[in-house]
Amino acid sequence: MVVIRLARGGAKARPFFNIVVADKRTRRDGHFIERIGFYNPIATATEERVRLAQDRLTYWKSVGAQASPTVERLVKQVAVTQAPVAQAA
């Protein structure tokens, strides 16, 4: 089974996560199939917090990959921040 999950990187006390597509049997930070984005939980106001290749996410879900609950939450956050703002007429 293929899953979409976070792989931890960064230094001690400075976490940084890659959003990866991997086989469920591999280690959290081990071999992965494709990197489709990142999540920086300690990003400042001027830095990018989440980046996600939406087209690749859609592709992997269409072929049966399952996203972890944390990745699902991040996808919803990205959808809210990228939603078009209605303009008042």
PyMOL CGO cylinders between C-alpha atoms (Angstrom):
from pymol import cmd
from pymol.cgo import CYLINDER

trace = [
    CYLINDER, 0.00, 0.00, 0.00, 1.18, 3.50, -0.83, 0.3, 1, 1, 1, 1, 1, 1,
    CYLINDER, 1.18, 3.50, -0.83, 0.74, 6.32, 1.70, 0.3, 1, 1, 1, 1, 1, 1,
    CYLINDER, 0.74, 6.32, 1.70, 1.23, 10.07, 1.70, 0.3, 1, 1, 1, 1, 1, 1,
    CYLINDER, 1.23, 10.07, 1.70, 2.89, 11.09, 4.95, 0.3, 1, 1, 1, 1, 1, 1,
    CYLINDER, 2.89, 11.09, 4.95, 5.41, 13.38, 6.61, 0.3, 1, 1, 1, 1, 1, 1,
    CYLINDER, 5.41, 13.38, 6.61, 9.13, 12.60, 6.76, 0.3, 1, 1, 1, 1, 1, 1,
    CYLINDER, 9.13, 12.60, 6.76, 11.00, 14.55, 9.43, 0.3, 1, 1, 1, 1, 1, 1,
    CYLINDER, 11.00, 14.55, 9.43, 14.11, 16.56, 8.73, 0.3, 1, 1, 1, 1, 1, 1,
    CYLINDER, 14.11, 16.56, 8.73, 15.80, 19.56, 10.26, 0.3, 1, 1, 1, 1, 1, 1,
    CYLINDER, 15.80, 19.56, 10.26, 17.89, 19.88, 13.39, 0.3, 1, 1, 1, 1, 1, 1,
    CYLINDER, 17.89, 19.88, 13.39, 17.06, 19.12, 16.98, 0.3, 1, 1, 1, 1, 1, 1,
    CYLINDER, 17.06, 19.12, 16.98, 14.33, 21.49, 18.21, 0.3, 1, 1, 1, 1, 1, 1,
    CYLINDER, 14.33, 21.49, 18.21, 13.94, 22.88, 14.64, 0.3, 1, 1, 1, 1, 1, 1,
    CYLINDER, 13.94, 22.88, 14.64, 11.63, 20.42, 12.86, 0.3, 1, 1, 1, 1, 1, 1,
    CYLINDER, 11.63, 20.42, 12.86, 11.05, 20.47, 9.11, 0.3, 1, 1, 1, 1, 1, 1,
    CYLINDER, 11.05, 20.47, 9.11, 8.87, 17.94, 7.35, 0.3, 1, 1, 1, 1, 1, 1,
    CYLINDER, 8.87, 17.94, 7.35, 8.78, 16.77, 3.75, 0.3, 1, 1, 1, 1, 1, 1,
    CYLINDER, 8.78, 16.77, 3.75, 5.44, 15.54, 2.43, 0.3, 1, 1, 1, 1, 1, 1,
    CYLINDER, 5.44, 15.54, 2.43, 6.32, 12.29, 0.67, 0.3, 1, 1, 1, 1, 1, 1,
    CYLINDER, 6.32, 12.29, 0.67, 4.67, 9.40, -1.11, 0.3, 1, 1, 1, 1, 1, 1,
    CYLINDER, 4.67, 9.40, -1.11, 6.09, 6.15, 0.25, 0.3, 1, 1, 1, 1, 1, 1,
    CYLINDER, 6.09, 6.15, 0.25, 5.40, 2.48, 0.69, 0.3, 1, 1, 1, 1, 1, 1,
    CYLINDER, 5.40, 2.48, 0.69, 3.69, 1.88, 4.00, 0.3, 1, 1, 1, 1, 1, 1,
    CYLINDER, 3.69, 1.88, 4.00, 6.34, -0.65, 5.06, 0.3, 1, 1, 1, 1, 1, 1,
    CYLINDER, 6.34, -0.65, 5.06, 9.28, 1.75, 4.85, 0.3, 1, 1, 1, 1, 1, 1,
    CYLINDER, 9.28, 1.75, 4.85, 10.62, 3.74, 7.79, 0.3, 1, 1, 1, 1, 1, 1,
    CYLINDER, 10.62, 3.74, 7.79, 9.29, 7.25, 8.44, 0.3, 1, 1, 1, 1, 1, 1,
    CYLINDER, 9.29, 7.25, 8.44, 12.48, 8.93, 7.26, 0.3, 1, 1, 1, 1, 1, 1,
    CYLINDER, 12.48, 8.93, 7.26, 13.56, 6.15, 4.91, 0.3, 1, 1, 1, 1, 1, 1,
    CYLINDER, 13.56, 6.15, 4.91, 13.19, 5.58, 1.18, 0.3, 1, 1, 1, 1, 1, 1,
    CYLINDER, 13.19, 5.58, 1.18, 10.27, 7.32, -0.55, 0.3, 1, 1, 1, 1, 1, 1,
    CYLINDER, 10.27, 7.32, -0.55, 8.77, 7.31, -4.03, 0.3, 1, 1, 1, 1, 1, 1,
    CYLINDER, 8.77, 7.31, -4.03, 8.23, 11.03, -4.54, 0.3, 1, 1, 1, 1, 1, 1,
    CYLINDER, 8.23, 11.03, -4.54, 8.46, 14.28, -2.57, 0.3, 1, 1, 1, 1, 1, 1,
    CYLINDER, 8.46, 14.28, -2.57, 5.35, 16.37, -3.22, 0.3, 1, 1, 1, 1, 1, 1,
    CYLINDER, 5.35, 16.37, -3.22, 5.79, 19.21, -0.76, 0.3, 1, 1, 1, 1, 1, 1,
    CYLINDER, 5.79, 19.21, -0.76, 6.97, 20.40, 2.62, 0.3, 1, 1, 1, 1, 1, 1,
    CYLINDER, 6.97, 20.40, 2.62, 5.68, 21.65, 5.98, 0.3, 1, 1, 1, 1, 1, 1,
    CYLINDER, 5.68, 21.65, 5.98, 7.63, 24.07, 8.18, 0.3, 1, 1, 1, 1, 1, 1,
    CYLINDER, 7.63, 24.07, 8.18, 5.84, 24.25, 11.55, 0.3, 1, 1, 1, 1, 1, 1,
    CYLINDER, 5.84, 24.25, 11.55, 8.08, 27.00, 12.93, 0.3, 1, 1, 1, 1, 1, 1,
    CYLINDER, 8.08, 27.00, 12.93, 7.93, 29.31, 9.91, 0.3, 1, 1, 1, 1, 1, 1,
    CYLINDER, 7.93, 29.31, 9.91, 7.88, 33.03, 10.61, 0.3, 1, 1, 1, 1, 1, 1,
    CYLINDER, 7.88, 33.03, 10.61, 5.40, 35.40, 9.02, 0.3, 1, 1, 1, 1, 1, 1,
    CYLINDER, 5.40, 35.40, 9.02, 7.71, 36.04, 6.06, 0.3, 1, 1, 1, 1, 1, 1,
    CYLINDER, 7.71, 36.04, 6.06, 8.46, 32.36, 5.37, 0.3, 1, 1, 1, 1, 1, 1,
    CYLINDER, 8.46, 32.36, 5.37, 6.33, 29.83, 3.55, 0.3, 1, 1, 1, 1, 1, 1,
    CYLINDER, 6.33, 29.83, 3.55, 4.68, 27.38, 5.97, 0.3, 1, 1, 1, 1, 1, 1,
    CYLINDER, 4.68, 27.38, 5.97, 3.28, 24.73, 3.61, 0.3, 1, 1, 1, 1, 1, 1,
    CYLINDER, 3.28, 24.73, 3.61, 3.90, 24.00, -0.07, 0.3, 1, 1, 1, 1, 1, 1,
    CYLINDER, 3.90, 24.00, -0.07, 2.10, 21.18, -1.82, 0.3, 1, 1, 1, 1, 1, 1,
    CYLINDER, 2.10, 21.18, -1.82, 2.03, 20.04, -5.44, 0.3, 1, 1, 1, 1, 1, 1,
    CYLINDER, 2.03, 20.04, -5.44, -1.74, 19.71, -5.75, 0.3, 1, 1, 1, 1, 1, 1,
    CYLINDER, -1.74, 19.71, -5.75, -1.58, 17.97, -9.14, 0.3, 1, 1, 1, 1, 1, 1,
    CYLINDER, -1.58, 17.97, -9.14, 0.73, 15.24, -7.81, 0.3, 1, 1, 1, 1, 1, 1,
    CYLINDER, 0.73, 15.24, -7.81, -1.45, 14.81, -4.69, 0.3, 1, 1, 1, 1, 1, 1,
    CYLINDER, -1.45, 14.81, -4.69, -4.51, 14.35, -6.90, 0.3, 1, 1, 1, 1, 1, 1,
    CYLINDER, -4.51, 14.35, -6.90, -2.65, 11.84, -9.07, 0.3, 1, 1, 1, 1, 1, 1,
    CYLINDER, -2.65, 11.84, -9.07, -1.47, 9.71, -6.15, 0.3, 1, 1, 1, 1, 1, 1,
    CYLINDER, -1.47, 9.71, -6.15, -4.90, 9.70, -4.54, 0.3, 1, 1, 1, 1, 1, 1,
    CYLINDER, -4.90, 9.70, -4.54, -6.43, 8.64, -7.87, 0.3, 1, 1, 1, 1, 1, 1,
    CYLINDER, -6.43, 8.64, -7.87, -4.19, 5.57, -8.00, 0.3, 1, 1, 1, 1, 1, 1,
    CYLINDER, -4.19, 5.57, -8.00, -5.08, 4.55, -4.45, 0.3, 1, 1, 1, 1, 1, 1,
    CYLINDER, -5.08, 4.55, -4.45, -2.60, 6.26, -2.12, 0.3, 1, 1, 1, 1, 1, 1,
    CYLINDER, -2.60, 6.26, -2.12, -3.98, 7.13, 1.30, 0.3, 1, 1, 1, 1, 1, 1,
    CYLINDER, -3.98, 7.13, 1.30, -2.98, 10.31, 3.11, 0.3, 1, 1, 1, 1, 1, 1,
    CYLINDER, -2.98, 10.31, 3.11, -2.18, 10.34, 6.81, 0.3, 1, 1, 1, 1, 1, 1,
    CYLINDER, -2.18, 10.34, 6.81, -4.49, 12.37, 9.07, 0.3, 1, 1, 1, 1, 1, 1,
    CYLINDER, -4.49, 12.37, 9.07, -1.84, 15.08, 9.46, 0.3, 1, 1, 1, 1, 1, 1,
    CYLINDER, -1.84, 15.08, 9.46, -1.39, 15.40, 5.71, 0.3, 1, 1, 1, 1, 1, 1,
    CYLINDER, -1.39, 15.40, 5.71, -5.18, 15.62, 5.29, 0.3, 1, 1, 1, 1, 1, 1,
    CYLINDER, -5.18, 15.62, 5.29, -5.23, 18.50, 7.79, 0.3, 1, 1, 1, 1, 1, 1,
    CYLINDER, -5.23, 18.50, 7.79, -2.44, 20.29, 5.92, 0.3, 1, 1, 1, 1, 1, 1,
    CYLINDER, -2.44, 20.29, 5.92, -4.25, 19.82, 2.58, 0.3, 1, 1, 1, 1, 1, 1,
    CYLINDER, -4.25, 19.82, 2.58, -7.33, 21.48, 4.07, 0.3, 1, 1, 1, 1, 1, 1,
    CYLINDER, -7.33, 21.48, 4.07, -5.22, 24.36, 5.37, 0.3, 1, 1, 1, 1, 1, 1,
    CYLINDER, -5.22, 24.36, 5.37, -3.68, 24.89, 1.93, 0.3, 1, 1, 1, 1, 1, 1,
    CYLINDER, -3.68, 24.89, 1.93, -7.13, 24.80, 0.32, 0.3, 1, 1, 1, 1, 1, 1,
    CYLINDER, -7.13, 24.80, 0.32, -8.42, 27.48, 2.70, 0.3, 1, 1, 1, 1, 1, 1,
    CYLINDER, -8.42, 27.48, 2.70, -5.43, 29.79, 2.19, 0.3, 1, 1, 1, 1, 1, 1,
    CYLINDER, -5.43, 29.79, 2.19, -5.52, 29.41, -1.60, 0.3, 1, 1, 1, 1, 1, 1,
    CYLINDER, -5.52, 29.41, -1.60, -9.30, 29.82, -1.89, 0.3, 1, 1, 1, 1, 1, 1,
    CYLINDER, -9.30, 29.82, -1.89, -10.25, 32.75, -4.12, 0.3, 1, 1, 1, 1, 1, 1,
    CYLINDER, -10.25, 32.75, -4.12, -11.47, 35.76, -2.18, 0.3, 1, 1, 1, 1, 1, 1,
    CYLINDER, -11.47, 35.76, -2.18, -14.88, 37.03, -3.28, 0.3, 1, 1, 1, 1, 1, 1,
    CYLINDER, -14.88, 37.03, -3.28, -14.72, 40.67, -4.30, 0.3, 1, 1, 1, 1, 1, 1,
    CYLINDER, -14.72, 40.67, -4.30, -17.41, 43.05, -3.16, 0.3, 1, 1, 1, 1, 1, 1,
    CYLINDER, -17.41, 43.05, -3.16, -19.19, 44.78, -6.03, 0.3, 1, 1, 1, 1, 1, 1,
]
cmd.load_cgo(trace, "trace")
